[in-house]
Structure formats: C-alpha cells, structure tokens
Amino acid sequence: MTAPTALRVAGKRAFVTGAAGGLGAATGRMLARHGASVFLTDVDETAVRVVADDINHEHGRQVAWSVAQDVRDEERWKTLLAEAASAMGGLSVLVNNAGVGSLGTTEQIELTEWRRVMAVNVESILLGCKYALPYLRANQPASIINISSLAAFKVDPDYTAYNTSKAAVAMLSKSVAIDCARQKIDVRCNSVHPAFIRTGIVAPFFAALGEEEATRKLVRGIPLRRLGEPDDVAYAVLYLASDESRYVTAAEMLVDGGACAV
C-alpha cells in the first residue's frame, strides 16, 4: 500500500499495546502509514515482531519497533516506555489496546478470573498512563487513546467482568483527561468503544456457527447490519492521535454501527 499524501500524524511517536494482531496491528499500520513511528508490544513476541517487520518492509526503513510485554507488569512498563522514548526520540501517543475477554455471570465468575480481567483490562491502562505521562508531557501536544468496548454501555450479564472492566476504562480515561487539563498540559485522553469487529475475537463464533449464521447473530443489534473492520477502529485512533482532535478530550468515541443508539 502506498503511503498517503496527507500524513496526519507526521512526526508523532506512538506506543501501542496488544499489537500482534487485530485492532493493535491495524492501529500500528495505520499510524505508520500516516507518518508516525510506532513501538509495538504484545505478550506474543514472535507475532508482534512480524507486524513490525511488515511495517518496516512497507516503508523501506525502520519506523516500527517491537518487544514482548505483559501489560500487568509494572516494572516492565517503566523499562519499555524508556526504551520506546530512546528508540523513537520521544513519545507523543499512547494507545492502550491490550485486553482480554471473559465469560461468566455474577454467580459463576471466580474471583481469580475477575482479578485477571481487571489486571489486564484496567490496571494495565492505569500503569500505562501513569508512567507514560512524563514522556507525553515532554512531547506536547500528546494523546492517550484507551480501547474500551461497546460493552461499557450495553450490558450482557454473561460477561460481568468484561462489562465492568470496559466501563472502568471509560471513567479512567475521563479522570486522566481532566487531570491533564487541570495541570494545563496539552495531553488529551479519550476512549474508543467498538462493537463486534472482524478480528480473532469473533473467530470462535464463526467456528461454532459458520460465518454466515454467526454474523447474522452478531449484527442483529447493530443498525448498520455488518461487522466492523479493524481499520474502522484504526481510523478513529488515527483521528484521536492527530492534532485534528486537539479540542477532544474525556470523550467516548463509539465505533459501533449505531448499536448504542438502539
């Protein structure tokens, strides 16, 4: 793919978690195609390296780096943010994309599973924001984009921990945004809330029901009657990472085909 003429995030330096596939990989590619350097992390070191290598091959030079990261590890956050800032010459965008799903009602879910979901989906975002802020403050204007979910607003009682964690991401994002505004620093923070996107998360549904039947069931609550594509979310992240959104903070960006409206 040829790089676009309008490089909407030229000179930006982005740290993206959960970037081995799906939304994270699409985000890394999108940001790089629009002029950013990207530092990609994931628990799957091999897969995230492939994504970074593909990006570098596409651009004919190094614009992407990759490392292994368990986002629950506080010390690893400190180490990798320092490495990213050193490799890219600073840090101006943080995309907290890593997350896990979980199935279980209030009575079914085990406390260990609840804590796992909260650690990956919520605590990791706190750690990312906390330790990235000094770098972002030094590279204003800067932006934090936290990937949440439509599940923050549309509740399914079979996904108690997941619903709760994604709602927490929305409020945490607002807290970070208002704290930065109060400090009078040009660091914005917003959350993005996708509905079902055509990534690995829907693969089990396709395997169990077949793609046609699974898609029919997944989109029945979505007015546009289709699954989203990874780039639908990546374009939202691109906007929030760019200076086009300088007056957007503490916002919840829905990328849901209208699902939250019905």
N, C-alpha and C positions, 0 to 999 in steps of 0.2 A: 504494500500500500504506500503510495506517495504521500509524503508529509504535506499537510495543508498549508496554504499560503498564509492564512491567519493563525499565527502561533499565539494562542490565547493565554498560555501560561509560560511564555518565553522567560527564561532565567529563574523560574521557580525551582525549588529543590524539595522533593516530596518523599516522605517516609510512609510506606503502605504496608499494613499487616495483612496476613491471610491472603498472600498474593500468588500462591501456587496455582490457582485456577479460579474459575467462576468470576465473581464480581471483582475480586482483588486483582487478578491478572488483567481483566478488561480495563480496570482503572489505571493500572501501571502503563499499559499500552496507550491508552487514550491520553494520559498526561504527557508521555514521552512524545507522542505524535504532535502535540501542541506546544512543544518546546521545553518541557521540564526535564530535569534529571530526576531519576526515581531510585530509591533504595527500598528493595522489596524483601519482606521477611515472611516466613511460614515455618510451621513445625516440620513440613516435608522439604528438607533441604535440597534434595535432588530435583523435585518438581519446580521449585521456585527458581533454581538455577537455570533450568530450561527456559522459563519465561524471560528471565533477564538476558540470557544468551540470544533468544529470538528478537528481543527488542534491540539489542546492540547490533545484531546482524541486519535488521531492518534499516537502522540509521547509519550503518557503516562506521560507527565509532562507539566508544563507551558512554552511554547515557544512563545505564542501569547497573545496579549492583544487587547482589542477593546474599542473604545469610539465613541460617536457621534461628528461629525464635519461638520459645514457649512464652506467650504473652502474659502468663501468670507469674513469671519470674521477675521480681522487682530489680534485682541486680543486673539481669540481662538487659532490661530496658535502659538502664544508665549506660552500660557499655555500648550498646548498639546505636543509641542516639549520638553518642560521642563519635563513634566510627562513621556514622552517616554524615554528620556535620563536617568531619575531616575529609571524607571522600568527595563530597559534593561542594565543599566550600561554604557550608551553612545549611540551614533548614528553615523553610518558609511554609511548608504544608505538611500536616499530619493527617493521614487517613486511617482511622481505626476501623478496619474491616473484619478482622478475625472474629469468629463466633462459632457457637455450636448449637444444635437443636436438641430438643429433649421432649420425650413423651411421658405423660403421667398426670392424673388428676390430683387434687389436693390430698386425697386419702391414699393414693397409690405411690406418690413420689417418695423416694428415700432421701433422707437428709444429706447423704453423701452426694447424690445426684444434684440436688438443689444447690449445694455449695459449689460443685463443679461448674454448673451453668453460670452461677453468679460470678465465679472467679474469672471465667473466660469472657463472658459477655459484658460484665460491668466493671469488675475490679481492674481488668486489663486496660480499659479505657481511662479510668482514673489514673493509673500508673503512666500511661502514655501521655496524657495531658499534663500531669504533674511534672514529669521530667523533660517533656519537650518544650514547655513554656519558656524556659530561659533562652533556648535557641531561637524560638519563634519571636520572642521579644527583641532579640538582636537582629532579626531579619524582617522587620515590618515593611509593608503590610503582609500579614500572615493569616493562615486559615487552618482551622481544625474541622474535619468532617468525620462525624461518627455514624457508621452504618447501623441503623436500627432495623425496624420492620413495621409493616402494617399491623403486625401482631401487638404493637404497643397500644393500638386503639380498637382493634376488632378482636374480641376475646374468644378463644376456643378453650373450654375448660379441660380439654385433654392435654393442653400444653401449658400447664400452670407456671412452671419455672421459666419457660421461654417467654411467655406473655409478660411476666413480671420483669424479667431482665431487660426486655426491649423497651418497656415503658420507663424503666430506670435510666436507660441510655438517653431518652429524650429529655428527662429532667436534669440529668447530669450535664448534658450539653448546654442547657439553658443556664445552669449555675456557672459553668466555665465562662460562657459568653458574657454574662452580666458582671462577673468578677473582673474580666479583662476590660470591659467598658468602664467600670468603676475606677480601675487603675489608669484609665486614659491611654491604654496601649492599643495599637491597631492590630489586634489579633481577634479574629472572629471565630465563632464556634457554632456549628449547625448540625442537625441530624437529618439523615436521609432514610425514608421509610418505604422500601419496596414491597410490592405484593409478590406473588409467585413469579420467579424469573427462571428462564430456561438454563439452569445450571445443574450441577450434581445433586442439588437438594431435591430436585423432582425426579431424579433417576429411579428411586425405589417405587414411586407411584407408576412410572412407565413400565417397570419390570413386572409389577404385580397386576396391572390392569390393561396393559397395552397403551401405546402413546395416545391414540385417538380417544379412548374412554377416559384415561387419566386426565387428559387435557380438558375434556368436557366437564369433568367434575371439579377440576381445579379452578376453572374460569367462570363457574356458574354465578359467583358473587361479584364478578368484575364486569362493569358495564361495557368495556371495550371488547369483551369476549375473546381475549387472547392472553397468552403468557407474555411476560416481558422478556426482553433480550438483555444480556449483560451490558451492552452499550447504552441501553436506556438509562441504566443507573450510572454508568461511567460518564455520560454526558452531564448528568446532574452534578456529579462530583467535580467535573471539569469547570462548570459554572461557579460552584462554590469555592473552588481553589483559585479561580482567576480574580483579577481586580474588577471584573464586571460586577461582582457581588459585594463591593466594598460597603454597601449600606444594608447588607443582610446579615443579621446575627441573631442567635437564640431562636432560629426558625426551625420548623419541622417540614422538610420537603417531602411530599408524598410522590412516589413514583409507582402508582398502583392501578392505573387504568380506570380510575374513578371509584374504586371499591369502597373507599372511606365515606363516600357521599351517599351511599345507599344502605 
